[in-house]
């Protein structure tokens, strides 16, 4: 069970350069163990529920809305300027700048899905700044994983995939669908980018059977920002070297890592959980029955909170 709802004791907008200001907040104990919470997407922004995976008496909980989404500015639902200077390296740099500004020497990393990709990439670049890692909805920077999400699951959801594929011009339906959708989503005409945003988000929902669509998708501004950012990253291989996270996982030696994966999570079809467990020297893989790509399952919540509780008193 998650910890009770809490409110931030501090928050702000950090000027990270390039015209971007990222929203951040801190909750829990100002003198507690620091943890950086990394949201998914790219482009979902942080939610209040993400604060509740940590004992607020023992953790200093830091959340940040990544460039272009949430409460950060500029917002990709408003302007294409939010996509400029917006790459994985920029986001990693933003985390480092935030850590320095909050006077944190080292922190734990917690995240899922795209947050897993970003967190592992950050940890490999700055292993001396990471105390522990807790990740869920496991993903890396492999093109194979992007291809699975944009076509490899077609046979599992044929009707939904047909609608998704038909959302782009006929001449582009056998090519890179992420790139094709990105071209539509960055078109300034709402009559073009609006239907494209809806079609992409419908496909995202179809890949999560049994999980109610997030109410955030009822907001056209959120949906446009999310789909623009996802396709921005997916069409560029996440702006990371294909397979680099697995190849560089040896840099995480000495960092206790807990990997939590729902057995029904379709990302498992790419073998990601097992590859990460074998590549990260100090990793423990926990498989959760009855759970897919979501935290809204009691067994998943319990596994994650067990991990953060275990690390709460670790120096």
N, C-alpha and C positions, 0 to 999 in steps of 0.2 A: 504494500500500500504506500502511495506517495505521502510525503510530508505535507502538513497543512499549507494552504496558500499563504504567501508572504508578499510584501511590497518592497520595492527597492529603498535603500536608505540613501542612495546617491545615484545620479545619472547625468548624462550630458551628451554633447555632440563633439566629437574629436575631429579636428581638421587634419586629414591625412594627406592633403595635397591633391593636385590634379582637379581641383574644384569639388572634391568629395568631402563630406562630413559624415562620419559613421556614429550611429547612436550606440551608447553603452549604458549599462546599469550594473550596480552591485547590490547584492542582497545577503541576508544572513548575518554572520558575525564579522565585523570589520577586522578582527584579529585572528580570524579562523584560517584554515588551510585554503589557499587560493585554487580555484578551478575555473577554467575557461570553457564555456558552453558554446558549441558550434552547431548552428542550425543547418538544416538540409536544403534541398532545392537543386541547384542554387536558386535563391530567391524567395524562400518562404518567410524569412525573418524569424525572430525569436517569438516564442509564445510564453504566456505566464506559467503554463504547466511545466516548462522546462526547469523552472526554479525548484521544483518539488522533488527532485531526485536526490537531494542532499540534505543532511542534517543541518538545519540553519544555525544551530548552536555551535557547530564545529567547522562549518565551511564559510569561506568568503566567496560567494557565487558571482561570477562575472559573465554577463551576457552581452553580445554585440550583434547588431544587425549589419550584415555585410553590405558592401557597396551596392547601391541601386535598389535596395528593398527595405521593408519594414519602416522604421522611422528615420532611416538614413536619407541624406539628400546628395545629389538629385535622385529622384525616384524613377525607376524604369517604366512605371505606369504613367508617367507624365511627359518624359522627354528621353530621346535617344542619347542625350549627353550622359546619362547614367551608365551607358555601355562603354564609354571612353575610359581608358586607363582602368579597365576592370578585368583583371586576369588573376589566376591563382597566385602569382608572385606578388601582385598588389595586395591581395587579401592576407597573405602571409606577413607582408610588411606591416599591414594595419594591425595585426595581432601583436607584433613585436612593439610597435609604437604605443599601443594601448597598455601592454604590460609595463613598459617603461614609465608611462604617464601615471599609472596607478601604483608605481613604486613596488612592483612585485618582482622578486628575484627569480622564482621558479613557480610553475603552476601545473596542476593536473589538467588533462584534456579530456573532454567528454563531448560526444556527438554521435551523429548517425547519418547514414546515406551519404549525401554530398559532404556533410560535416565530418564523416569518417575519412573521405578523400582528403579534405583540407587539413584535418587534424594530423593525419599520418604524414602528409607532405610537409607540414610545419615542423613536426617532431623530427623528421629526418634532416631538415635544414638547421634546426636549433635543438638538438638533443640535450644540450646542457641546461636548457630552460624548462625541461619537462620532468615532473616527478613521477607521474603514472599516466596511463592511458586507459580509458573505458569507452568502447565503441560498440555500436549496434547497427543493424541494417547495413551490413558490411559491404563496402565498395572500395575500388581502387581506380587508378587512372588508365586502365586498359581499354583500348578501342573495342575489344571484344565485348566488354560490358555495356558500352554505349550502343553498339550494334544490336545487342540483345534487347535493349529497351526500345529501340526504334524499328525493330523488325524480327528479331529472333523469337519473340513470343507470339508471332502472328498465328501459328498453328494452335495455340492454346485459347486464343480469343479471336477467332476468324472474323466474326461479324463486326466486332469493335475495330479490329485492325483494318478491315475494308473501308470503314468510314474514315478512319484516321488517314489512310493512304489516299483516299479520294479528296482529302482536304487540300491537296496541292495540285498544281497544274499537271495534266496528264503526262506531259513530256518529262516530268521530274519524279514520277511515282516509282521508278525503278532505280533511283539514285539515292543520294544522301538526304533522307527525309528531314533530319535536323537542320541541314543547311537550307533546304527548300522552305521549311516553315520559318526559319529565321528571316529569309527574304520577305515573306509575307508579313511577319510580325513587325518588321522595321519599316514597312510601308506606312507613310504618314496618314493614309486614308483609313478612317475607322471602318469603312465598309469592307476593307481588305483585312486589316489586322484584327478586327473584332471577331469575325468568324474563325480565323486561324487560331486565336487564343482559346476560343471555346473548343475547337476540335482537338487541340493538343491536350487541354486539361481533361477532356472526356476520355482520351486514351490513357492518360495518367491514372484516372480513376478506375478504368477497366482493368488495369494491371494489379489492382488491389482488391480482389474479390473478398466480400465479407466485411470490408472496411467502409463505413459511411464516408461520403465525400466531405472534405473539410468545409465548414461554413465559410471559410475565407474565400472560397471560389465563388461565392455569391456576390463578391465585390469585383466589378469589372476592372478596376484599377489594380487590385492585387493580382488578378488573373493575367492581365497584360504584362505586369512587371515580372511575375513568375515565369511565364512562357518565354518572354524575351530573354531573360537571364539564362534559363535552362538551355535554350537553343543557341544562345551566344556561346556558352561553354561547350555544349555537346558538339557543335559544328567545328570547334577548334580543338577537339581532343582534350577538353578540360584545361587547355593551355599548360599541359604537363607532358612530360616524355612518356610515350606509350610503354606501360609496364615498369616505369621507374620506381614506383613505390615498393613493389615486390623485390626488385633488384637491389634497392638501397636499404632494405629492412634491417640489415645487419647493424646499421647505425643506431638502432634502437636498443642494442644490447645494454642490459642493466636497468631498463625502464620496465617495471611491472606493467603488464598489459592484459586487460580482460576484454575478450571479444564475445559479444552476446548476439546470437542469431536465432531468429524464429525458424523452425524447421520448414514452415510453409512459405518462407520468404523466397520469391522466385529468383532473386539474385544468386541464390545458391546453385542455380543451374549452370552458372559460369565457374563454379568451383571456388569462388572467392574466399569463403570462410576458411576452408581447409588450406588453401595456399597461404593465406595470411598467418594462420597458426604455425605453419611449418617455416615460414620466412622470418617471423619476428622471434628473436631468441628467447624472450621471457614472456611469451604469450600463453594464455589459457583460453580455450574456446569453450563456451557454454551454449549448448543447443537447447532451445526452449520449445517444448511441444505445444501444438495448437496455436502458434503465433506466426504471423507473416511479417510483412514490412511495416510494422506499427509498434508503438509502445502502449497502445490502449488495450492491453491484455494483462490481467493480474500477474501471470507467471513472468511476463517480460519485465514489468515494473519491479517485481520482487528480485529478479536476477540483477537488474541494474542497481537497485538500491543496496543489495547485499554487497556489490562490488564497491560502491562509494563509501559504504559504512566501513568496509574492511580497510580502505585506504585513509579514512578520516584522521586517524591518529598516527599514521606513518609519517616520520619526519620528512 
